[in-house]
Amino acid sequence: MSTNIPVQRLSANANDAYRAHLLALPPDDVRLRFGAPMAAEGIAAYVARIDFDTDEIFGAFGAAMQLEGAAHLAFGEGLAELGVSVLPSARGRGIGHALVARAAEHARNRSVPRLFMHCLAENAAMIRIARNAGMAVVVDTGEADAHVALPPMTPASLASEALAERVALYDYALKSNVEAWRRIGVALAGGKDA
């Protein structure tokens, strides 16, 4: 399930970036992501509750170092639940698919037998991504549940995940350096930073 979009596993240091990403979503996208409207305070509380000892956050960064897409993978008894969000300006490029694929491989390599996603039935984009990832989707009373059995980990899946992480870290370092040089250029030109 590899993609050409670098997706990085984020640490607790990325809490601010993840919160900013969620706050940048339009209100209707927040409702689709969480299943109900949520104020900024609720989003901040949600991010603050993430336990990085058990859960994982994956992210895809844009050229300007903005977190364009993110996935929260929460581990439970015999399954992992996934929540995905992509900024409107970054949609249509495969970021959602890349996030799901990266999270599924990570869960697989932790011997989790099943990946689960829950969303509103009107969230056609998320349902399409789930189906494209091989997930069975059941729609009932305005909500949709998607799940897929994950195969056992293999040496190849472990190597694939390690390579994906290295590529994502390289991509992040490269984008970070380009953005730093861009800001230096703007400062030297006497312009305002965009």
C-alpha positions, 0 to 999 in steps of 0.5 A: 500500500505504498504511495509517493506522498511522504507521510511522517510519524509525528511526535508529541512535539507536533501537537501545535502543528496538529492543532493548527491543522485541525483549526485550519479546517472549515467548520463543515470539515471539522463536523465531518472529521469528528461527527459533530461541530466542535469549537476551537476549545474542543479541538485543543482539548482533543489534541491535548488528550492524545497519548503519544505512548499509545497513539500515533499521529501521521502527517503530510507537510506541504512546501511551506511546512504546513501540515496539509493532512494528518491521521490519528491512529488510536490503538484499542483491544484488537484494533486500531481506529483511524481519523483522517483530515486533509486541508481543502487546498491539498485535496485531490492529490492522494494525501488521504490515501497516503495517510490511510496506507501509512497508518495501516502499515504501521498498525499491521507492523504492531500486530494489530489484526483490524483497522477501523474508521468511523465517519458520517455517511455524507463523508463521501471522500472518506468512504471512497478512500476507505473503499480504495484501501480495501476496507468494507464499508457499512452505512447505517442511520447516517453513519458509516463504519469501515474496517479491514483485516490487516495481514501479519507483519513480514520482514518486507512490511517492516522494511517498507515502513522503515523506508517510508519513515526515512523518506518522510524525514528527508522530505521534511528536512528538505522542505524545512531548509527551502522554507528557511532560505525563502524566509531569509530571501524575503527578509533580505529583500525587505519584504514581508513574510507571506 
